[in-house]
């Protein structure tokens, strides 16, 4: 998966575990995909792993929205994901 994507998944998982431990019922998380252009169809590198890390902490992805933008470093796609606490 790569060092940067591993680190992103680790951070997402840690934050999701902390929110779960606090007793939060909703988690909204922004994932940013940096290696993409809007003109191609391809896997979003590292995004599945980050979502998996959050879901492994007791959350379930319920809704997702995407937004494209340009920063000084190039094109980016942001996925805003709404997770709900799993009923266990």
HTML snippet that shows the backbone in 3Dmol.js (N, CA, C, O; Angstrom):
<script src="https://3Dmol.org/build/3Dmol-min.js"></script>
<div id="view" style="width:600px;height:400px;position:relative"></div>
<script>
const pdb = `
ATOM      1  N   UNK A   1       0.829  -1.196   0.000  1.00  0.00           N
ATOM      2  CA  UNK A   1       0.000   0.000   0.000  1.00  0.00           C
ATOM      3  C   UNK A   1       0.867   1.249   0.000  1.00  0.00           C
ATOM      4  O   UNK A   1       0.436   2.269  -0.539  1.00  0.00           O
ATOM      5  N   UNK A   2       2.035   1.228   0.560  1.00  0.00           N
ATOM      6  CA  UNK A   2       2.886   2.401   0.580  1.00  0.00           C
ATOM      7  C   UNK A   2       2.918   3.077   1.937  1.00  0.00           C
ATOM      8  O   UNK A   2       1.948   3.035   2.694  1.00  0.00           O
ATOM      9  N   UNK A   3       4.034   3.693   2.229  1.00  0.00           N
ATOM     10  CA  UNK A   3       4.259   4.306   3.536  1.00  0.00           C
ATOM     11  C   UNK A   3       3.214   5.366   3.871  1.00  0.00           C
ATOM     12  O   UNK A   3       2.637   5.340   4.958  1.00  0.00           O
ATOM     13  N   UNK A   4       2.965   6.290   2.962  1.00  0.00           N
ATOM     14  CA  UNK A   4       2.026   7.382   3.242  1.00  0.00           C
ATOM     15  C   UNK A   4       0.609   6.846   3.440  1.00  0.00           C
ATOM     16  O   UNK A   4      -0.084   7.260   4.369  1.00  0.00           O
ATOM     17  N   UNK A   5       0.178   5.935   2.580  1.00  0.00           N
ATOM     18  CA  UNK A   5      -1.173   5.382   2.717  1.00  0.00           C
ATOM     19  C   UNK A   5      -1.303   4.542   3.982  1.00  0.00           C
ATOM     20  O   UNK A   5      -2.361   4.546   4.611  1.00  0.00           O
ATOM     21  N   UNK A   6      -0.246   3.820   4.370  1.00  0.00           N
ATOM     22  CA  UNK A   6      -0.265   3.087   5.636  1.00  0.00           C
ATOM     23  C   UNK A   6      -0.433   4.050   6.801  1.00  0.00           C
ATOM     24  O   UNK A   6      -1.210   3.798   7.722  1.00  0.00           O
ATOM     25  N   UNK A   7       0.301   5.155   6.751  1.00  0.00           N
ATOM     26  CA  UNK A   7       0.219   6.150   7.827  1.00  0.00           C
ATOM     27  C   UNK A   7      -1.174   6.759   7.892  1.00  0.00           C
ATOM     28  O   UNK A   7      -1.704   6.964   8.984  1.00  0.00           O
ATOM     29  N   UNK A   8      -1.775   7.053   6.745  1.00  0.00           N
ATOM     30  CA  UNK A   8      -3.128   7.613   6.719  1.00  0.00           C
ATOM     31  C   UNK A   8      -4.133   6.635   7.308  1.00  0.00           C
ATOM     32  O   UNK A   8      -5.015   7.036   8.067  1.00  0.00           O
ATOM     33  N   UNK A   9      -4.011   5.354   6.965  1.00  0.00           N
ATOM     34  CA  UNK A   9      -4.914   4.338   7.505  1.00  0.00           C
ATOM     35  C   UNK A   9      -4.724   4.201   9.014  1.00  0.00           C
ATOM     36  O   UNK A   9      -5.696   4.044   9.753  1.00  0.00           O
ATOM     37  N   UNK A  10      -3.475   4.262   9.470  1.00  0.00           N
ATOM     38  CA  UNK A  10      -3.206   4.176  10.905  1.00  0.00           C
ATOM     39  C   UNK A  10      -3.857   5.340  11.657  1.00  0.00           C
ATOM     40  O   UNK A  10      -4.462   5.138  12.710  1.00  0.00           O
ATOM     41  N   UNK A  11      -3.733   6.548  11.120  1.00  0.00           N
ATOM     42  CA  UNK A  11      -4.321   7.731  11.759  1.00  0.00           C
ATOM     43  C   UNK A  11      -5.846   7.630  11.759  1.00  0.00           C
ATOM     44  O   UNK A  11      -6.484   7.908  12.774  1.00  0.00           O
ATOM     45  N   UNK A  12      -6.425   7.238  10.641  1.00  0.00           N
ATOM     46  CA  UNK A  12      -7.888   7.120  10.558  1.00  0.00           C
ATOM     47  C   UNK A  12      -8.384   6.089  11.568  1.00  0.00           C
ATOM     48  O   UNK A  12      -9.377   6.324  12.255  1.00  0.00           O
ATOM     49  N   UNK A  13      -7.710   4.967  11.661  1.00  0.00           N
ATOM     50  CA  UNK A  13      -8.105   3.930  12.614  1.00  0.00           C
ATOM     51  C   UNK A  13      -7.997   4.410  14.051  1.00  0.00           C
ATOM     52  O   UNK A  13      -8.881   4.140  14.864  1.00  0.00           O
ATOM     53  N   UNK A  14      -6.918   5.122  14.371  1.00  0.00           N
ATOM     54  CA  UNK A  14      -6.710   5.648  15.728  1.00  0.00           C
ATOM     55  C   UNK A  14      -7.815   6.636  16.095  1.00  0.00           C
ATOM     56  O   UNK A  14      -8.388   6.556  17.182  1.00  0.00           O
ATOM     57  N   UNK A  15      -8.112   7.563  15.192  1.00  0.00           N
ATOM     58  CA  UNK A  15      -9.153   8.553  15.463  1.00  0.00           C
ATOM     59  C   UNK A  15     -10.524   7.895  15.579  1.00  0.00           C
ATOM     60  O   UNK A  15     -11.346   8.316  16.393  1.00  0.00           O
ATOM     61  N   UNK A  16     -10.773   6.879  14.781  1.00  0.00           N
ATOM     62  CA  UNK A  16     -12.052   6.166  14.851  1.00  0.00           C
ATOM     63  C   UNK A  16     -12.181   5.415  16.177  1.00  0.00           C
ATOM     64  O   UNK A  16     -13.255   5.403  16.778  1.00  0.00           O
ATOM     65  N   UNK A  17     -11.103   4.792  16.633  1.00  0.00           N
ATOM     66  CA  UNK A  17     -11.133   4.089  17.918  1.00  0.00           C
ATOM     67  C   UNK A  17     -11.383   5.063  19.067  1.00  0.00           C
ATOM     68  O   UNK A  17     -12.127   4.758  19.999  1.00  0.00           O
ATOM     69  N   UNK A  18     -10.753   6.243  18.994  1.00  0.00           N
ATOM     70  CA  UNK A  18     -10.939   7.254  20.039  1.00  0.00           C
ATOM     71  C   UNK A  18     -12.381   7.760  20.070  1.00  0.00           C
ATOM     72  O   UNK A  18     -12.953   7.932  21.147  1.00  0.00           O
ATOM     73  N   UNK A  19     -12.969   7.997  18.904  1.00  0.00           N
ATOM     74  CA  UNK A  19     -14.365   8.453  18.833  1.00  0.00           C
ATOM     75  C   UNK A  19     -15.299   7.370  19.372  1.00  0.00           C
ATOM     76  O   UNK A  19     -16.274   7.667  20.063  1.00  0.00           O
ATOM     77  N   UNK A  20     -14.999   6.133  19.056  1.00  0.00           N
ATOM     78  CA  UNK A  20     -15.820   5.018  19.541  1.00  0.00           C
ATOM     79  C   UNK A  20     -15.724   4.921  21.059  1.00  0.00           C
ATOM     80  O   UNK A  20     -16.732   4.734  21.740  1.00  0.00           O
ATOM     81  N   UNK A  21     -14.505   5.050  21.584  1.00  0.00           N
ATOM     82  CA  UNK A  21     -14.287   4.974  23.033  1.00  0.00           C
ATOM     83  C   UNK A  21     -14.988   6.115  23.776  1.00  0.00           C
ATOM     84  O   UNK A  21     -15.425   5.939  24.913  1.00  0.00           O
ATOM     85  N   UNK A  22     -15.093   7.276  23.139  1.00  0.00           N
ATOM     86  CA  UNK A  22     -15.803   8.418  23.736  1.00  0.00           C
ATOM     87  C   UNK A  22     -17.306   8.195  23.769  1.00  0.00           C
ATOM     88  O   UNK A  22     -18.025   8.885  24.492  1.00  0.00           O
ATOM     89  N   UNK A  23     -17.778   7.238  22.992  1.00  0.00           N
ATOM     90  CA  UNK A  23     -19.208   6.978  22.930  1.00  0.00           C
ATOM     91  C   UNK A  23     -19.915   7.734  21.815  1.00  0.00           C
ATOM     92  O   UNK A  23     -21.145   7.783  21.790  1.00  0.00           O
ATOM     93  N   UNK A  24     -19.161   8.326  20.893  1.00  0.00           N
ATOM     94  CA  UNK A  24     -19.780   9.037  19.766  1.00  0.00           C
ATOM     95  C   UNK A  24     -20.640   8.071  18.957  1.00  0.00           C
ATOM     96  O   UNK A  24     -20.317   6.888  18.844  1.00  0.00           O
ATOM     97  N   UNK A  25     -21.733   8.578  18.395  1.00  0.00           N
ATOM     98  CA  UNK A  25     -22.615   7.755  17.567  1.00  0.00           C
ATOM     99  C   UNK A  25     -22.430   8.019  16.083  1.00  0.00           C
ATOM    100  O   UNK A  25     -22.809   7.193  15.253  1.00  0.00           O
ATOM    101  N   UNK A  26     -21.851   9.162  15.743  1.00  0.00           N
ATOM    102  CA  UNK A  26     -21.616   9.539  14.351  1.00  0.00           C
ATOM    103  C   UNK A  26     -20.170  10.000  14.214  1.00  0.00           C
ATOM    104  O   UNK A  26     -19.648  10.707  15.076  1.00  0.00           O
ATOM    105  N   UNK A  27     -19.533   9.597  13.130  1.00  0.00           N
ATOM    106  CA  UNK A  27     -18.185  10.043  12.810  1.00  0.00           C
ATOM    107  C   UNK A  27     -18.185  10.526  11.364  1.00  0.00           C
ATOM    108  O   UNK A  27     -18.543   9.775  10.457  1.00  0.00           O
ATOM    109  N   UNK A  28     -17.793  11.752  11.152  1.00  0.00           N
ATOM    110  CA  UNK A  28     -17.648  12.285   9.798  1.00  0.00           C
ATOM    111  C   UNK A  28     -16.154  12.434   9.553  1.00  0.00           C
ATOM    112  O   UNK A  28     -15.453  13.089  10.323  1.00  0.00           O
ATOM    113  N   UNK A  29     -15.673  11.824   8.479  1.00  0.00           N
ATOM    114  CA  UNK A  29     -14.243  11.795   8.216  1.00  0.00           C
ATOM    115  C   UNK A  29     -13.982  12.207   6.772  1.00  0.00           C
ATOM    116  O   UNK A  29     -14.705  11.807   5.859  1.00  0.00           O
ATOM    117  N   UNK A  30     -12.947  13.006   6.581  1.00  0.00           N
ATOM    118  CA  UNK A  30     -12.566  13.446   5.231  1.00  0.00           C
ATOM    119  C   UNK A  30     -11.316  12.677   4.807  1.00  0.00           C
ATOM    120  O   UNK A  30     -10.288  12.722   5.482  1.00  0.00           O
ATOM    121  N   UNK A  31     -11.418  11.985   3.701  1.00  0.00           N
ATOM    122  CA  UNK A  31     -10.286  11.279   3.107  1.00  0.00           C
ATOM    123  C   UNK A  31      -9.870  12.051   1.860  1.00  0.00           C
ATOM    124  O   UNK A  31     -10.718  12.434   1.054  1.00  0.00           O
ATOM    125  N   UNK A  32      -8.582  12.280   1.699  1.00  0.00           N
ATOM    126  CA  UNK A  32      -8.086  12.997   0.523  1.00  0.00           C
ATOM    127  C   UNK A  32      -7.231  12.053  -0.317  1.00  0.00           C
ATOM    128  O   UNK A  32      -6.292  11.438   0.187  1.00  0.00           O
ATOM    129  N   UNK A  33      -7.560  11.945  -1.579  1.00  0.00           N
ATOM    130  CA  UNK A  33      -6.828  11.110  -2.533  1.00  0.00           C
ATOM    131  C   UNK A  33      -5.956  12.032  -3.354  1.00  0.00           C
ATOM    132  O   UNK A  33      -6.462  12.922  -4.039  1.00  0.00           O
ATOM    133  N   UNK A  34      -4.663  11.834  -3.296  1.00  0.00           N
ATOM    134  CA  UNK A  34      -3.737  12.757  -3.937  1.00  0.00           C
ATOM    135  C   UNK A  34      -3.246  12.312  -5.311  1.00  0.00           C
ATOM    136  O   UNK A  34      -2.791  13.148  -6.091  1.00  0.00           O
ATOM    137  N   UNK A  35      -3.324  11.051  -5.623  1.00  0.00           N
ATOM    138  CA  UNK A  35      -2.764  10.552  -6.876  1.00  0.00           C
ATOM    139  C   UNK A  35      -3.853  10.246  -7.886  1.00  0.00           C
ATOM    140  O   UNK A  35      -4.058   9.093  -8.267  1.00  0.00           O
ATOM    141  N   UNK A  36      -4.551  11.288  -8.316  1.00  0.00           N
ATOM    142  CA  UNK A  36      -5.679  11.067  -9.218  1.00  0.00           C
ATOM    143  C   UNK A  36      -5.837  12.284 -10.124  1.00  0.00           C
ATOM    144  O   UNK A  36      -5.504  13.407  -9.744  1.00  0.00           O
ATOM    145  N   UNK A  37      -6.340  12.045 -11.302  1.00  0.00           N
ATOM    146  CA  UNK A  37      -6.767  13.151 -12.147  1.00  0.00           C
ATOM    147  C   UNK A  37      -8.225  12.942 -12.454  1.00  0.00           C
ATOM    148  O   UNK A  37      -8.701  11.806 -12.461  1.00  0.00           O
ATOM    149  N   UNK A  38      -8.933  13.996 -12.705  1.00  0.00           N
ATOM    150  CA  UNK A  38     -10.370  13.881 -12.940  1.00  0.00           C
ATOM    151  C   UNK A  38     -10.695  13.280 -14.300  1.00  0.00           C
ATOM    152  O   UNK A  38     -11.863  13.036 -14.602  1.00  0.00           O
ATOM    153  N   UNK A  39      -9.686  13.039 -15.118  1.00  0.00           N
ATOM    154  CA  UNK A  39      -9.928  12.539 -16.469  1.00  0.00           C
ATOM    155  C   UNK A  39      -9.739  11.033 -16.601  1.00  0.00           C
ATOM    156  O   UNK A  39      -9.852  10.495 -17.702  1.00  0.00           O
ATOM    157  N   UNK A  40      -9.455  10.344 -15.501  1.00  0.00           N
ATOM    158  CA  UNK A  40      -9.240   8.906 -15.584  1.00  0.00           C
ATOM    159  C   UNK A  40     -10.127   8.163 -14.600  1.00  0.00           C
ATOM    160  O   UNK A  40     -10.549   8.701 -13.576  1.00  0.00           O
ATOM    161  N   UNK A  41     -10.396   6.913 -14.941  1.00  0.00           N
ATOM    162  CA  UNK A  41     -11.096   6.012 -14.039  1.00  0.00           C
ATOM    163  C   UNK A  41     -10.066   5.032 -13.517  1.00  0.00           C
ATOM    164  O   UNK A  41      -9.403   4.339 -14.289  1.00  0.00           O
ATOM    165  N   UNK A  42      -9.936   4.979 -12.189  1.00  0.00           N
ATOM    166  CA  UNK A  42      -8.918   4.109 -11.604  1.00  0.00           C
ATOM    167  C   UNK A  42      -9.189   3.956 -10.114  1.00  0.00           C
ATOM    168  O   UNK A  42      -9.948   4.729  -9.530  1.00  0.00           O
ATOM    169  N   UNK A  43      -8.566   2.957  -9.505  1.00  0.00           N
ATOM    170  CA  UNK A  43      -8.695   2.816  -8.052  1.00  0.00           C
ATOM    171  C   UNK A  43      -8.156   4.061  -7.337  1.00  0.00           C
ATOM    172  O   UNK A  43      -7.200   4.687  -7.796  1.00  0.00           O
ATOM    173  N   UNK A  44      -8.768   4.399  -6.235  1.00  0.00           N
ATOM    174  CA  UNK A  44      -8.312   5.528  -5.424  1.00  0.00           C
ATOM    175  C   UNK A  44      -7.335   4.976  -4.388  1.00  0.00           C
ATOM    176  O   UNK A  44      -7.740   4.412  -3.371  1.00  0.00           O
ATOM    177  N   UNK A  45      -6.077   5.144  -4.658  1.00  0.00           N
ATOM    178  CA  UNK A  45      -5.016   4.546  -3.862  1.00  0.00           C
ATOM    179  C   UNK A  45      -5.155   4.868  -2.385  1.00  0.00           C
ATOM    180  O   UNK A  45      -5.175   6.035  -1.995  1.00  0.00           O
ATOM    181  N   UNK A  46      -5.252   3.833  -1.568  1.00  0.00           N
ATOM    182  CA  UNK A  46      -5.268   3.987  -0.121  1.00  0.00           C
ATOM    183  C   UNK A  46      -6.620   4.264   0.495  1.00  0.00           C
ATOM    184  O   UNK A  46      -6.764   4.129   1.710  1.00  0.00           O
ATOM    185  N   UNK A  47      -7.613   4.644  -0.280  1.00  0.00           N
ATOM    186  CA  UNK A  47      -8.905   5.008   0.285  1.00  0.00           C
ATOM    187  C   UNK A  47      -9.598   3.782   0.898  1.00  0.00           C
ATOM    188  O   UNK A  47     -10.127   3.872   2.006  1.00  0.00           O
ATOM    189  N   UNK A  48      -9.603   2.664   0.210  1.00  0.00           N
ATOM    190  CA  UNK A  48     -10.253   1.462   0.743  1.00  0.00           C
ATOM    191  C   UNK A  48      -9.628   1.056   2.069  1.00  0.00           C
ATOM    192  O   UNK A  48     -10.330   0.651   2.996  1.00  0.00           O
ATOM    193  N   UNK A  49      -8.319   1.164   2.157  1.00  0.00           N
ATOM    194  CA  UNK A  49      -7.628   0.793   3.385  1.00  0.00           C
ATOM    195  C   UNK A  49      -7.994   1.723   4.539  1.00  0.00           C
ATOM    196  O   UNK A  49      -8.113   1.284   5.683  1.00  0.00           O
ATOM    197  N   UNK A  50      -8.171   3.009   4.235  1.00  0.00           N
ATOM    198  CA  UNK A  50      -8.544   3.961   5.277  1.00  0.00           C
ATOM    199  C   UNK A  50      -9.975   3.724   5.746  1.00  0.00           C
ATOM    200  O   UNK A  50     -10.254   3.784   6.943  1.00  0.00           O
ATOM    201  N   UNK A  51     -10.876   3.458   4.817  1.00  0.00           N
ATOM    202  CA  UNK A  51     -12.255   3.154   5.199  1.00  0.00           C
ATOM    203  C   UNK A  51     -12.304   1.862   6.004  1.00  0.00           C
ATOM    204  O   UNK A  51     -13.039   1.769   6.987  1.00  0.00           O
ATOM    205  N   UNK A  52     -11.536   0.880   5.600  1.00  0.00           N
ATOM    206  CA  UNK A  52     -11.468  -0.382   6.332  1.00  0.00           C
ATOM    207  C   UNK A  52     -10.957  -0.168   7.754  1.00  0.00           C
ATOM    208  O   UNK A  52     -11.449  -0.792   8.694  1.00  0.00           O
ATOM    209  N   UNK A  53      -9.974   0.710   7.911  1.00  0.00           N
ATOM    210  CA  UNK A  53      -9.435   0.991   9.244  1.00  0.00           C
ATOM    211  C   UNK A  53     -10.499   1.599  10.150  1.00  0.00           C
ATOM    212  O   UNK A  53     -10.570   1.268  11.333  1.00  0.00           O
ATOM    213  N   UNK A  54     -11.327   2.487   9.601  1.00  0.00           N
ATOM    214  CA  UNK A  54     -12.399   3.098  10.393  1.00  0.00           C
ATOM    215  C   UNK A  54     -13.460   2.044  10.715  1.00  0.00           C
ATOM    216  O   UNK A  54     -13.903   1.947  11.860  1.00  0.00           O
ATOM    217  N   UNK A  55     -13.869   1.263   9.732  1.00  0.00           N
ATOM    218  CA  UNK A  55     -14.899   0.252   9.973  1.00  0.00           C
ATOM    219  C   UNK A  55     -14.421  -0.807  10.960  1.00  0.00           C
ATOM    220  O   UNK A  55     -15.228  -1.353  11.712  1.00  0.00           O
ATOM    221  N   UNK A  56     -13.137  -1.103  10.971  1.00  0.00           N
ATOM    222  CA  UNK A  56     -12.589  -2.085  11.911  1.00  0.00           C
ATOM    223  C   UNK A  56     -12.656  -1.599  13.351  1.00  0.00           C
ATOM    224  O   UNK A  56     -12.537  -2.392  14.286  1.00  0.00           O
ATOM    225  N   UNK A  57     -12.847  -0.294  13.530  1.00  0.00           N
ATOM    226  CA  UNK A  57     -12.934   0.281  14.876  1.00  0.00           C
ATOM    227  C   UNK A  57     -14.377   0.323  15.384  1.00  0.00           C
ATOM    228  O   UNK A  57     -14.642   0.925  16.424  1.00  0.00           O
ATOM    229  N   UNK A  58     -15.307  -0.303  14.673  1.00  0.00           N
ATOM    230  CA  UNK A  58     -16.684  -0.382  15.143  1.00  0.00           C
ATOM    231  C   UNK A  58     -17.669   0.519  14.422  1.00  0.00           C
ATOM    232  O   UNK A  58     -18.787   0.717  14.897  1.00  0.00           O
ATOM    233  N   UNK A  59     -17.272   1.067  13.285  1.00  0.00           N
ATOM    234  CA  UNK A  59     -18.124   1.982  12.532  1.00  0.00           C
ATOM    235  C   UNK A  59     -18.569   1.332  11.233  1.00  0.00           C
ATOM    236  O   UNK A  59     -17.935   0.394  10.750  1.00  0.00           O
ATOM    237  N   UNK A  60     -19.676   1.841  10.663  1.00  0.00           N
ATOM    238  CA  UNK A  60     -20.147   1.385   9.357  1.00  0.00           C
ATOM    239  C   UNK A  60     -20.370   2.603   8.466  1.00  0.00           C
ATOM    240  O   UNK A  60     -21.049   3.554   8.853  1.00  0.00           O
ATOM    241  N   UNK A  61     -19.794   2.562   7.277  1.00  0.00           N
ATOM    242  CA  UNK A  61     -19.975   3.649   6.318  1.00  0.00           C
ATOM    243  C   UNK A  61     -21.437   3.717   5.907  1.00  0.00           C
ATOM    244  O   UNK A  61     -22.013   2.723   5.465  1.00  0.00           O
ATOM    245  N   UNK A  62     -22.038   4.907   6.055  1.00  0.00           N
ATOM    246  CA  UNK A  62     -23.445   5.053   5.690  1.00  0.00           C
ATOM    247  C   UNK A  62     -23.620   5.917   4.452  1.00  0.00           C
ATOM    248  O   UNK A  62     -24.407   5.569   3.571  1.00  0.00           O
ATOM    249  N   UNK A  63     -22.910   7.032   4.360  1.00  0.00           N
ATOM    250  CA  UNK A  63     -23.027   7.937   3.216  1.00  0.00           C
ATOM    251  C   UNK A  63     -21.649   8.461   2.844  1.00  0.00           C
ATOM    252  O   UNK A  63     -20.739   8.532   3.670  1.00  0.00           O
ATOM    253  N   UNK A  64     -21.525   8.829   1.560  1.00  0.00           N
ATOM    254  CA  UNK A  64     -20.267   9.371   1.065  1.00  0.00           C
ATOM    255  C   UNK A  64     -20.565  10.441   0.028  1.00  0.00           C
ATOM    256  O   UNK A  64     -21.485  10.305  -0.779  1.00  0.00           O
ATOM    257  N   UNK A  65     -19.775  11.506   0.060  1.00  0.00           N
ATOM    258  CA  UNK A  65     -19.862  12.552  -0.956  1.00  0.00           C
ATOM    259  C   UNK A  65     -18.446  12.847  -1.431  1.00  0.00           C
ATOM    260  O   UNK A  65     -17.493  12.725  -0.661  1.00  0.00           O
ATOM    261  N   UNK A  66     -18.306  13.232  -2.683  1.00  0.00           N
ATOM    262  CA  UNK A  66     -16.988  13.520  -3.244  1.00  0.00           C
ATOM    263  C   UNK A  66     -16.925  14.961  -3.710  1.00  0.00           C
ATOM    264  O   UNK A  66     -17.921  15.543  -4.140  1.00  0.00           O
ATOM    265  N   UNK A  67     -15.732  15.519  -3.614  1.00  0.00           N
ATOM    266  CA  UNK A  67     -15.481  16.879  -4.098  1.00  0.00           C
ATOM    267  C   UNK A  67     -14.093  16.926  -4.705  1.00  0.00           C
ATOM    268  O   UNK A  67     -13.161  16.314  -4.184  1.00  0.00           O
ATOM    269  N   UNK A  68     -13.953  17.646  -5.803  1.00  0.00           N
ATOM    270  CA  UNK A  68     -12.650  17.829  -6.432  1.00  0.00           C
ATOM    271  C   UNK A  68     -12.180  19.252  -6.202  1.00  0.00           C
ATOM    272  O   UNK A  68     -12.979  20.182  -6.102  1.00  0.00           O
ATOM    273  N   UNK A  69     -10.882  19.400  -6.120  1.00  0.00           N
ATOM    274  CA  UNK A  69     -10.325  20.732  -5.953  1.00  0.00           C
ATOM    275  C   UNK A  69      -8.878  20.766  -6.378  1.00  0.00           C
ATOM    276  O   UNK A  69      -8.254  19.727  -6.591  1.00  0.00           O
ATOM    277  N   UNK A  70      -8.353  21.963  -6.499  1.00  0.00           N
ATOM    278  CA  UNK A  70      -6.946  22.135  -6.828  1.00  0.00           C
ATOM    279  C   UNK A  70      -6.293  22.927  -5.711  1.00  0.00           C
ATOM    280  O   UNK A  70      -6.817  23.941  -5.250  1.00  0.00           O
ATOM    281  N   UNK A  71      -5.159  22.447  -5.296  1.00  0.00           N
ATOM    282  CA  UNK A  71      -4.354  23.152  -4.295  1.00  0.00           C
ATOM    283  C   UNK A  71      -3.026  23.501  -4.961  1.00  0.00           C
ATOM    284  O   UNK A  71      -2.829  23.226  -6.145  1.00  0.00           O
ATOM    285  N   UNK A  72      -2.148  24.087  -4.223  1.00  0.00           N
ATOM    286  CA  UNK A  72      -0.831  24.418  -4.779  1.00  0.00           C
ATOM    287  C   UNK A  72      -0.103  23.183  -5.275  1.00  0.00           C
ATOM    288  O   UNK A  72       0.735  23.274  -6.172  1.00  0.00           O
ATOM    289  N   UNK A  73      -0.413  22.040  -4.705  1.00  0.00           N
ATOM    290  CA  UNK A  73       0.288  20.817  -5.070  1.00  0.00           C
ATOM    291  C   UNK A  73      -0.410  20.005  -6.152  1.00  0.00           C
ATOM    292  O   UNK A  73       0.086  18.939  -6.516  1.00  0.00           O
ATOM    293  N   UNK A  74      -1.534  20.462  -6.678  1.00  0.00           N
ATOM    294  CA  UNK A  74      -2.192  19.746  -7.764  1.00  0.00           C
ATOM    295  C   UNK A  74      -3.617  19.356  -7.451  1.00  0.00           C
ATOM    296  O   UNK A  74      -4.191  19.795  -6.455  1.00  0.00           O
ATOM    297  N   UNK A  75      -4.189  18.516  -8.321  1.00  0.00           N
ATOM    298  CA  UNK A  75      -5.578  18.102  -8.174  1.00  0.00           C
ATOM    299  C   UNK A  75      -5.740  17.130  -7.018  1.00  0.00           C
ATOM    300  O   UNK A  75      -4.875  16.292  -6.764  1.00  0.00           O
ATOM    301  N   UNK A  76      -6.850  17.255  -6.329  1.00  0.00           N
ATOM    302  CA  UNK A  76      -7.160  16.386  -5.205  1.00  0.00           C
ATOM    303  C   UNK A  76      -8.640  16.026  -5.245  1.00  0.00           C
ATOM    304  O   UNK A  76      -9.465  16.809  -5.714  1.00  0.00           O
ATOM    305  N   UNK A  77      -8.963  14.858  -4.758  1.00  0.00           N
ATOM    306  CA  UNK A  77     -10.343  14.458  -4.562  1.00  0.00           C
ATOM    307  C   UNK A  77     -10.516  14.200  -3.075  1.00  0.00           C
ATOM    308  O   UNK A  77      -9.727  13.478  -2.466  1.00  0.00           O
ATOM    309  N   UNK A  78     -11.545  14.789  -2.497  1.00  0.00           N
ATOM    310  CA  UNK A  78     -11.859  14.563  -1.093  1.00  0.00           C
ATOM    311  C   UNK A  78     -13.154  13.764  -1.016  1.00  0.00           C
ATOM    312  O   UNK A  78     -14.131  14.074  -1.698  1.00  0.00           O
ATOM    313  N   UNK A  79     -13.145  12.750  -0.192  1.00  0.00           N
ATOM    314  CA  UNK A  79     -14.350  11.980   0.092  1.00  0.00           C
ATOM    315  C   UNK A  79     -14.768  12.300   1.519  1.00  0.00           C
ATOM    316  O   UNK A  79     -14.004  12.086   2.460  1.00  0.00           O
ATOM    317  N   UNK A  80     -15.965  12.805   1.673  1.00  0.00           N
ATOM    318  CA  UNK A  80     -16.513  13.082   2.993  1.00  0.00           C
ATOM    319  C   UNK A  80     -17.417  11.898   3.327  1.00  0.00           C
ATOM    320  O   UNK A  80     -18.417  11.654   2.652  1.00  0.00           O
ATOM    321  N   UNK A  81     -17.052  11.175   4.370  1.00  0.00           N
ATOM    322  CA  UNK A  81     -17.757   9.942   4.710  1.00  0.00           C
ATOM    323  C   UNK A  81     -18.448  10.067   6.060  1.00  0.00           C
ATOM    324  O   UNK A  81     -17.858  10.517   7.042  1.00  0.00           O
ATOM    325  N   UNK A  82     -19.699   9.661   6.085  1.00  0.00           N
ATOM    326  CA  UNK A  82     -20.468   9.616   7.320  1.00  0.00           C
ATOM    327  C   UNK A  82     -20.507   8.166   7.783  1.00  0.00           C
ATOM    328  O   UNK A  82     -21.015   7.290   7.084  1.00  0.00           O
ATOM    329  N   UNK A  83     -19.967   7.929   8.966  1.00  0.00           N
ATOM    330  CA  UNK A  83     -19.988   6.611   9.575  1.00  0.00           C
ATOM    331  C   UNK A  83     -20.931   6.632  10.769  1.00  0.00           C
ATOM    332  O   UNK A  83     -21.003   7.630  11.486  1.00  0.00           O
ATOM    333  N   UNK A  84     -21.645   5.555  10.986  1.00  0.00           N
ATOM    334  CA  UNK A  84     -22.467   5.399  12.184  1.00  0.00           C
ATOM    335  C   UNK A  84     -21.925   4.240  13.000  1.00  0.00           C
ATOM    336  O   UNK A  84     -21.440   3.243  12.465  1.00  0.00           O
ATOM    337  N   UNK A  85     -22.022   4.400  14.291  1.00  0.00           N
ATOM    338  CA  UNK A  85     -21.578   3.370  15.220  1.00  0.00           C
ATOM    339  C   UNK A  85     -22.377   2.098  14.949  1.00  0.00           C
ATOM    340  O   UNK A  85     -23.595   2.149  14.779  1.00  0.00           O
ATOM    341  N   UNK A  86     -21.690   0.961  14.910  1.00  0.00           N
ATOM    342  CA  UNK A  86     -22.380  -0.309  14.727  1.00  0.00           C
ATOM    343  C   UNK A  86     -23.099  -0.692  16.008  1.00  0.00           C
ATOM    344  O   UNK A  86     -22.592  -0.466  17.106  1.00  0.00           O
ATOM    345  N   UNK A  87     -24.252  -1.260  15.866  1.00  0.00           N
ATOM    346  CA  UNK A  87     -24.975  -1.779  17.035  1.00  0.00           C
ATOM    347  C   UNK A  87     -24.407  -3.141  17.381  1.00  0.00           C
ATOM    348  O   UNK A  87     -24.550  -4.105  16.629  1.00  0.00           O
ATOM    349  N   UNK A  88     -23.772  -3.198  18.513  1.00  0.00           N
ATOM    350  CA  UNK A  88     -23.150  -4.480  18.897  1.00  0.00           C
ATOM    351  C   UNK A  88     -23.717  -5.000  20.171  1.00  0.00           C
ATOM    352  O   UNK A  88     -23.310  -6.064  20.640  1.00  0.00           O
TER     353      UNK A  88
END
`;
const viewer = $3Dmol.createViewer("view");
viewer.addModel(pdb, "pdb");
viewer.setStyle({}, {cartoon: {color: "spectrum"}});
viewer.zoomTo();
viewer.render();
</script>
